[in-house]
Amino acid sequence: MKITALETIRPAIQPNLLFVRLHTDAGLVGLGEAFFGARTVEAYLHESVAPVLLGMTDPTPERAARALATYVGFQGAGAETRGNGAIDIALWDLLGHVSGLPLVSLLGGAVRDTIGIYNTCAGPGYVGTSTRQESGNWGVSAAERYEDLHAFLNEPARLARELWDEGIRGMKIWPFDTAAERTGGTDISPAELDRALSTVAAVRDEVGLDMKLMIELHGLWNRPAAEKIISALAPYRPYWVEDPLRSDAADAFGKLAKVDGVPIATGETCVGRRGFKPLLDSGGVDILTLDVQWTGGLTEARKVASLADAYGVPVAPHDCTGPATLASCVHFACSQPNGLIQETVRAFLRTWYDELVTGLPEIQDGQVRPGRAPGHGVTLRDGVAERDDVERRVSRL
């Protein structure tokens, strides 16, 4: 089997998404994807990856990962790493089609049949206009269905009840971000702190402590301000506080004051074993929220999970990106002994995910189950690549 074409597809419905399809002379196709800076990743794939990959015979994910290892761009989830991650996911999907097996089997077999989910409370337009993590890229539209970001900011109790009644037992919110934007993450005023805490309190008052409540800080804070926020959150018993600092601040994580009952999670922007090891060595991280795509693909994510397991740390894969990544994450989380919980975004799943693809993993009663179709199971809907609002580019052997 030989790789004969590398195809990229950029749908206008989500400008940050780039689908990647690898075509073979056997007629099989593997689907991967990258998220953020889609045009930049697209250029990298066609200009730098295609010359290496096209014509490669029987390409295994590990072999391709070694061939595509870049001399620059490997520290941080830059365009090279995101592009290589998309290729890796496509190759694992292709391997599934060759073998007739789902990813969970290829990854060593399931250690659990389902895994619990939580809902990241974004809306359909979240992070769709730039690669920045800022309120200007939240894409909030109160008129949109499933506009969960507007809801948690303005009607947190109603949103919490709605999720609970759907059977969703976890939710992630970020009511502190605008304060970080005002101060550059150096401090938070008493009024800003009280305002954000009132959102948290509303959720707890409505659905109690059984709702796994994750508080996202997006790496926007300096350590003293982060410690102030974490201490204030302690009475509300968050399931975790995520990214209180940038994930490359390993020493600072080690010095972050421990607050009883408040686990610290980080990792979505961290890359590879060498990026995660200093965080694990610091002892300051309780859960790794690695992004399977941004860390370089499933090939590297497996190694990160194994490393974390050696430290007794669970993994909770990040996904606020695309449908092929979500499906890959579900297979991955169900195959890893230290898989904890899977992030989902119902506003994506029920809008543009469903518009673009078929084969999404099944979610029922707050649990997600990996599919049994070969590979990760997700395929583009018929006609998506040919739509007028899609940019398509193909490099051929």
C-alpha positions as CSV (number, residue, x, y, z in Angstrom):
1,M,0.0,0.0,0.0
2,K,1.3,3.4,-1.0
3,I,0.3,7.0,-0.1
4,T,-0.7,8.6,-3.4
5,A,-2.4,11.9,-2.4
6,L,-2.6,14.3,0.5
7,E,-5.8,16.3,0.5
8,T,-6.8,19.2,2.7
9,I,-10.3,20.6,3.2
10,R,-11.1,23.9,5.0
11,P,-14.8,24.4,5.7
12,A,-16.0,28.0,6.0
13,I,-18.4,26.9,8.8
14,Q,-15.3,26.7,11.1
15,P,-12.4,28.6,9.7
16,N,-9.9,27.1,12.3
17,L,-10.6,23.5,11.2
18,L,-8.6,21.7,8.6
19,F,-9.5,18.2,7.5
20,V,-6.7,16.0,6.1
21,R,-7.3,12.9,3.9
22,L,-4.6,10.5,3.0
23,H,-5.4,8.5,-0.2
24,T,-3.7,5.2,-1.1
25,D,-3.3,3.1,-4.2
26,A,-5.5,0.5,-2.5
27,G,-8.4,2.9,-2.6
28,L,-8.4,3.4,1.2
29,V,-8.6,6.8,2.8
30,G,-7.5,7.9,6.3
31,L,-9.0,11.1,7.9
32,G,-7.2,13.4,10.2
33,E,-7.6,17.0,11.2
34,A,-5.8,20.0,12.6
35,F,-7.2,23.0,14.5
36,F,-6.1,26.6,14.7
37,G,-4.2,28.4,12.0
38,A,-5.8,26.2,9.3
39,R,-4.2,28.1,6.4
40,T,-0.7,27.9,7.9
41,V,-1.0,24.2,8.7
42,E,-2.3,23.6,5.2
43,A,0.7,25.3,3.6
44,Y,3.1,23.3,5.8
45,L,1.4,20.0,4.9
46,H,1.6,20.6,1.1
47,E,5.0,22.2,1.1
48,S,6.9,20.2,3.7
49,V,5.0,17.0,4.5
50,A,3.7,15.9,1.1
51,P,7.2,15.5,-0.5
52,V,8.1,13.2,2.4
53,L,4.9,11.2,2.7
54,L,3.8,10.8,-0.9
55,G,5.0,7.5,-2.3
56,M,5.7,6.1,1.2
57,T,5.0,2.4,1.2
58,D,3.1,0.7,4.1
59,P,3.4,3.8,6.2
60,T,2.9,3.1,9.9
61,P,2.2,5.9,12.3
62,E,5.5,5.5,14.2
63,R,7.6,5.3,11.0
64,A,5.9,8.4,9.6
65,A,6.3,10.3,12.9
66,R,10.0,9.7,12.7
67,A,10.2,10.7,9.1
68,L,8.2,13.9,9.8
69,A,10.1,14.9,12.9
70,T,10.9,18.6,12.3
71,Y,14.2,20.4,13.0
72,V,12.3,23.5,14.1
73,G,8.7,24.0,15.4
74,F,8.6,21.0,17.7
75,Q,8.5,22.9,21.0
76,G,4.9,24.1,21.6
77,A,1.9,23.1,19.6
78,G,3.0,25.1,16.5
79,A,1.9,24.6,12.9
80,E,4.4,21.8,12.3
81,T,3.3,19.8,15.3
82,R,-0.4,20.4,14.6
83,G,0.2,19.3,11.0
84,N,2.1,16.2,12.0
85,G,-0.7,15.4,14.5
86,A,-3.3,15.5,11.7
87,I,-1.2,13.2,9.6
88,D,-0.7,10.8,12.5
89,I,-4.5,10.6,13.2
90,A,-5.1,10.0,9.5
91,L,-2.5,7.2,9.5
92,W,-4.1,5.5,12.6
93,D,-7.4,5.8,10.9
94,L,-5.9,4.2,7.7
95,L,-4.4,1.4,9.8
96,G,-7.8,0.7,11.1
97,H,-9.2,0.5,7.6
98,V,-6.4,-1.9,6.5
99,S,-6.9,-4.2,9.5
100,G,-10.7,-3.8,9.8
101,L,-10.3,-2.9,13.5
102,P,-11.4,0.1,15.5
103,L,-8.7,2.3,17.1
104,V,-9.5,1.2,20.6
105,S,-8.4,-2.3,19.5
106,L,-5.3,-1.1,17.7
107,L,-4.3,0.9,20.8
108,G,-4.1,-2.3,22.8
109,G,-7.8,-3.0,23.5
110,A,-10.4,-1.4,25.7
111,V,-9.9,-1.2,29.5
112,R,-13.4,0.2,29.8
113,D,-16.4,0.1,27.4
114,T,-17.5,3.7,28.0
115,I,-16.0,6.7,29.7
116,G,-17.8,9.7,31.4
117,I,-18.0,13.0,29.6
118,Y,-18.2,16.6,30.6
119,N,-19.5,19.5,28.6
120,T,-17.3,22.5,27.9
121,C,-19.8,25.3,27.9
122,A,-18.9,27.0,24.6
123,G,-21.3,28.0,21.8
124,P,-21.2,26.9,18.1
125,G,-19.1,29.9,17.2
126,Y,-16.5,29.5,19.9
127,V,-12.8,30.0,18.8
128,G,-13.7,30.4,15.2
129,T,-12.2,33.7,14.2
130,S,-8.6,33.6,15.4
131,T,-6.0,31.5,17.2
132,R,-6.1,33.6,20.3
133,Q,-7.7,32.6,23.6
134,E,-9.5,35.8,24.5
135,S,-13.1,37.0,24.9
136,G,-12.9,38.6,21.4
137,N,-12.7,35.0,20.0
138,W,-15.6,33.6,22.0
139,G,-18.1,34.0,19.2
140,V,-21.0,34.5,21.6
141,S,-24.4,34.9,20.0
142,A,-27.3,34.7,22.4
143,A,-29.7,33.8,19.5
144,E,-27.8,30.6,18.7
145,R,-29.1,27.3,19.9
146,Y,-26.7,25.6,22.4
147,E,-25.0,28.9,23.2
148,D,-23.7,27.6,26.4
149,L,-21.0,30.3,26.9
150,H,-23.6,33.0,27.0
151,A,-25.7,30.8,29.3
152,F,-23.0,30.2,31.9
153,L,-22.2,33.9,32.0
154,N,-25.8,35.0,32.3
155,E,-27.9,32.0,33.4
156,P,-25.6,29.5,35.0
157,A,-28.3,27.8,37.1
158,R,-30.6,27.2,34.1
159,L,-27.7,25.8,32.1
160,A,-26.6,23.5,34.9
161,R,-30.1,22.2,35.3
162,E,-30.4,21.6,31.6
163,L,-27.2,19.7,31.4
164,W,-28.1,17.7,34.5
165,D,-31.5,16.8,33.1
166,E,-29.7,15.5,29.9
167,G,-27.6,13.2,32.1
168,I,-24.4,15.2,31.7
169,R,-22.6,15.1,35.1
170,G,-19.7,17.5,34.3
171,M,-19.4,21.0,33.0
172,K,-16.5,23.4,32.4
173,I,-16.8,27.2,32.6
174,W,-14.4,30.2,32.6
175,P,-15.9,33.1,34.5
176,F,-12.5,34.7,35.4
177,D,-11.1,35.3,32.0
178,T,-12.3,38.9,31.5
179,A,-10.6,39.9,34.8
180,A,-7.3,38.4,33.5
181,E,-7.6,40.4,30.3
182,R,-8.1,43.6,32.3
183,T,-5.0,43.1,34.5
184,G,-2.8,41.0,32.3
185,G,-3.3,38.2,34.8
186,T,-1.4,40.0,37.6
187,D,-4.4,40.5,39.9
188,I,-8.1,40.3,40.3
189,S,-10.2,42.8,42.2
190,P,-12.6,41.8,45.0
191,A,-15.6,42.8,42.8
192,E,-14.3,40.7,39.9
193,L,-13.7,37.8,42.2
194,D,-17.1,38.0,43.7
195,R,-18.8,38.3,40.3
196,A,-17.0,35.1,39.0
197,L,-17.7,33.2,42.2
198,S,-21.4,34.0,42.0
199,T,-21.5,32.1,38.7
200,V,-19.9,29.1,40.4
201,A,-22.2,29.4,43.4
202,A,-25.3,29.5,41.2
203,V,-24.3,26.1,39.6
204,R,-23.7,24.5,43.0
205,D,-26.9,25.9,44.4
206,E,-28.9,24.4,41.5
207,V,-27.4,21.0,41.0
208,G,-25.2,20.5,44.1
209,L,-21.8,18.8,44.5
210,D,-22.5,15.8,42.3
211,M,-21.9,17.9,39.2
212,K,-18.3,17.7,38.3
213,L,-17.5,21.4,37.9
214,M,-14.3,22.3,36.1
215,I,-13.0,25.9,36.3
216,E,-10.9,26.9,33.3
217,L,-8.3,29.7,33.7
218,H,-6.7,29.4,30.3
219,G,-3.2,29.9,31.5
220,L,-3.8,33.7,31.7
221,W,-2.6,34.2,35.3
222,N,0.5,34.9,37.3
223,R,1.0,32.6,40.3
224,P,-0.1,35.0,43.1
225,A,-3.3,35.8,41.4
226,A,-3.9,32.2,40.5
227,E,-3.4,31.2,44.1
228,K,-6.0,33.8,45.2
229,I,-8.6,32.4,42.8
230,I,-7.9,28.8,43.7
231,S,-8.2,29.5,47.4
232,A,-11.5,31.4,46.8
233,L,-12.8,28.4,44.8
234,A,-12.0,25.8,47.4
235,P,-15.4,26.0,49.3
236,Y,-17.2,25.1,46.0
237,R,-15.1,22.0,45.6
238,P,-14.3,22.1,41.9
239,Y,-13.5,18.8,40.2
240,W,-10.4,20.6,39.0
241,V,-9.0,24.0,38.2
242,E,-7.5,24.0,34.7
243,D,-4.5,25.9,33.4
244,P,-4.0,28.4,36.2
245,L,-0.6,29.1,34.7
246,R,0.9,28.5,31.2
247,S,1.7,24.9,30.8
248,D,5.4,25.6,30.1
249,A,5.8,27.1,33.6
250,A,6.8,23.8,35.2
251,D,8.7,25.4,38.1
252,A,5.8,27.7,38.9
253,F,3.4,24.8,39.0
254,G,5.7,23.1,41.5
255,K,5.5,26.2,43.7
256,L,1.8,26.8,43.3
257,A,0.3,26.7,46.8
258,K,-1.6,23.5,47.3
259,V,-5.2,24.0,48.5
260,D,-6.9,21.0,50.0
261,G,-9.5,19.5,47.8
262,V,-8.6,21.5,44.6
263,P,-6.9,19.3,42.0
264,I,-4.9,21.1,39.3
265,A,-5.2,20.1,35.6
266,T,-3.1,21.3,32.7
267,G,-1.7,20.1,29.4
268,E,-3.7,20.9,26.3
269,T,-1.0,23.2,25.0
270,C,1.9,21.0,26.2
271,V,3.7,18.9,23.6
272,G,5.1,15.4,23.9
273,R,6.8,13.4,26.6
274,R,9.6,16.0,26.9
275,G,7.1,18.8,27.5
276,F,5.1,16.9,30.1
277,K,7.9,15.4,32.1
278,P,8.9,18.6,33.8
279,L,5.3,19.2,34.8
280,L,5.1,15.7,36.2
281,D,8.4,16.1,38.0
282,S,7.2,19.4,39.6
283,G,4.5,17.5,41.5
284,G,2.1,20.4,40.9
285,V,-0.2,18.7,38.4
286,D,-3.0,16.2,39.3
287,I,-4.6,15.6,35.9
288,L,-3.1,15.9,32.4
289,T,-5.5,17.4,29.9
290,L,-3.3,16.5,26.9
291,D,-4.6,17.3,23.4
292,V,-4.2,14.3,21.2
293,Q,-3.9,16.4,18.1
294,W,-1.8,19.3,19.4
295,T,0.7,17.0,21.1
296,G,1.6,15.4,17.7
297,G,-1.0,12.7,17.4
298,L,-2.0,9.4,18.9
299,T,1.5,8.0,18.6
300,E,2.9,10.6,21.0
301,A,-0.2,10.8,23.1
302,R,0.1,7.1,24.0
303,K,3.6,7.7,25.3
304,V,2.5,10.7,27.3
305,A,-0.3,8.7,28.9
306,S,2.2,5.9,29.8
307,L,4.6,8.4,31.3
308,A,1.7,10.0,33.3
309,D,0.7,6.6,34.6
310,A,4.2,6.0,35.9
311,Y,3.6,9.1,38.1
312,G,0.2,8.0,39.1
313,V,-1.5,10.8,37.2
314,P,-4.7,10.4,35.1
315,V,-5.3,11.8,31.6
316,A,-8.4,13.6,30.5
317,P,-8.1,14.3,26.8
318,H,-8.8,17.8,25.7
319,D,-11.2,18.3,22.8
320,C,-12.6,21.6,21.8
321,T,-11.5,21.3,18.2
322,G,-12.9,18.8,15.7
323,P,-14.9,15.6,15.2
324,A,-12.1,13.3,14.1
325,T,-10.1,14.3,17.1
326,L,-13.0,13.8,19.4
327,A,-13.5,10.2,18.1
328,S,-9.8,9.5,18.4
329,C,-9.8,10.8,21.9
330,V,-12.7,8.5,22.9
331,H,-10.8,5.4,21.6
332,F,-7.7,6.6,23.3
333,A,-9.3,7.3,26.7
334,C,-11.0,3.9,26.7
335,S,-7.7,2.2,25.9
336,Q,-5.6,3.8,28.6
337,P,-5.6,2.5,32.2
338,N,-5.3,6.1,33.5
339,G,-8.1,7.5,31.3
340,L,-10.3,9.6,33.5
341,I,-13.0,11.6,31.6
342,Q,-13.6,12.9,28.1
343,E,-14.2,16.5,27.2
344,T,-17.1,17.2,24.7
345,V,-18.8,20.3,23.4
346,R,-22.4,19.7,22.8
347,A,-22.6,23.0,20.9
348,F,-20.2,21.6,18.4
349,L,-21.5,18.0,18.3
350,R,-25.1,19.2,17.6
351,T,-24.3,21.8,15.0
352,W,-21.2,21.9,12.7
353,Y,-19.8,18.5,13.7
354,D,-23.0,16.8,12.6
355,E,-23.2,19.0,9.5
356,L,-19.7,17.9,8.3
357,V,-19.3,14.3,9.3
358,T,-20.9,11.0,10.1
359,G,-19.8,8.3,12.5
360,L,-19.6,10.5,15.7
361,P,-19.2,8.5,18.9
362,E,-22.4,7.6,20.7
363,I,-23.1,9.6,23.9
364,Q,-25.9,8.4,26.2
365,D,-26.6,9.1,29.9
366,G,-23.3,11.1,30.3
367,Q,-21.2,8.3,28.9
368,V,-19.4,8.1,25.5
369,R,-18.7,4.8,23.7
370,P,-16.0,4.3,21.1
371,G,-17.5,3.1,17.8
372,R,-16.8,-0.3,16.3
373,A,-16.2,0.8,12.7
374,P,-12.7,0.5,11.4
375,G,-10.3,3.3,12.5
376,H,-11.8,6.2,14.5
377,G,-15.1,5.8,12.6
378,V,-15.6,9.4,11.4
379,T,-15.9,10.2,7.7
380,L,-16.9,13.3,5.8
381,R,-20.4,13.5,4.7
382,D,-21.0,13.0,1.0
383,G,-20.5,16.3,-0.9
384,V,-18.7,18.2,1.9
385,A,-15.4,18.4,0.0
386,E,-17.2,19.7,-3.1
387,R,-19.2,22.5,-1.4
388,D,-18.8,26.0,-2.6
389,D,-17.9,27.2,1.0
390,V,-15.0,24.8,1.2
391,E,-11.4,25.3,0.2
392,R,-9.8,22.1,-1.1
393,R,-6.2,21.4,-2.1
394,V,-4.6,18.2,-3.2
395,S,-1.0,17.1,-3.6
396,R,-0.5,14.0,-5.7
397,L,2.3,11.5,-6.2
